[in-house]
């Protein structure tokens, strides 16, 4: 039932001043809202009242005179809204309905935001847990098993694709990489280098330490530091076992749980028949970023100028732009988002304390007989997977 002319504890405040609010009594009759205190009085005709409800934890109800917006009355007693004059005033009812609708809308929006934030947090924590489990699994893979798997994959590729058979060129590439390889802390898996006759500048790595570079990359590299920038990136894919992590993570959480329950035997059984499609799939941004970071550290540890990695990435970006290629991964292309990666590596270069204490690389980029390469590249374009 509407209440007839009660009084409520209330306060009068001047919004443009820092003076404290004045306490007093508020009452409502048929025509006006009145506030009285020992030091101040205010009357607001009902048809001039603006009503606002406090937001969130603010339980106050605010009243303002449209003619004097600098003055504000407020009370925390919501029973004032049950006064007969408020209930009977169409304008005040509309204002209150709009305010209550806004409050309900904001409540629902907050609940929606909290729901999606909670889902995002659960997904993020699940991703962290799954990533930790995958890394733990691949650490259980014996090096001998990894080498056997990589050799098998490499043999299948050599049977299908035109690799350079010039042993001198491969020996030159292996010799060029030695200063870098000596600085890599992981020694359980030996590295082997291969040259694929393909005009596209690229490189990829297989488990068991197999690093493949294309003849197009040898042409693009302006010096050994640039070529070693790519090789450092690819060796990081091997040492961090990204291929196995990619295979396991790609199967989803149920597969990961099965491996967790089955132990090493279930893991090796699941990875017993790695497909050749592993070569043609691009790694995720997480793995590419990690390979850049770890490869950069390998170069610094070997006292090889790491800016060569930036230089070769810039050349790869220019090549893609000139050919009208997108930076989306494709066959043998595991280098998406070159712009972001170059910017991030430039920041690492800016933070490098010593930019001059680098060794002089005496081994040149391998040179291959161009006429033979052109013939083989034509064959390569015909055999390249679509």
Buried (B, 14 or more C-beta within 10 A) or exposed (E): EEBEEBBBEBBBBBEEEEEEEBEBBBBBEEEBBBBBBEEEEBEBEBEBBBBBBBEEEEEBBBBBBEEEEEBBBBBBBEEBBEBBBBBEBEEBBEBBEEBEEEBEEEEEEEEEEEEEEEEEEEEEEEEEEBBEBBBEBBEEBEBEBBBEBBBBBBEEBEEEBBBBEBEEBBEBBBBBBEBBBEBBEEEEBEBBBBBBBBBBBBBBBBBBBBBBBBBBBBBBBEBBBBBBBBBBBBBBBBBBBBBBBBBBBEEEBEBBEEBBEEEEEBBBEBBEEBEEEBBBBBBBEBBBBBBBBBBBBBBBBBBBBBBBBBBBBBBBBEBBEEEEEEBEBBBBBBBBBBEEBBEBBEEBBEEEEEEEEBEEBEBEBBEBEEEBBEEBBEEBEEEBEE
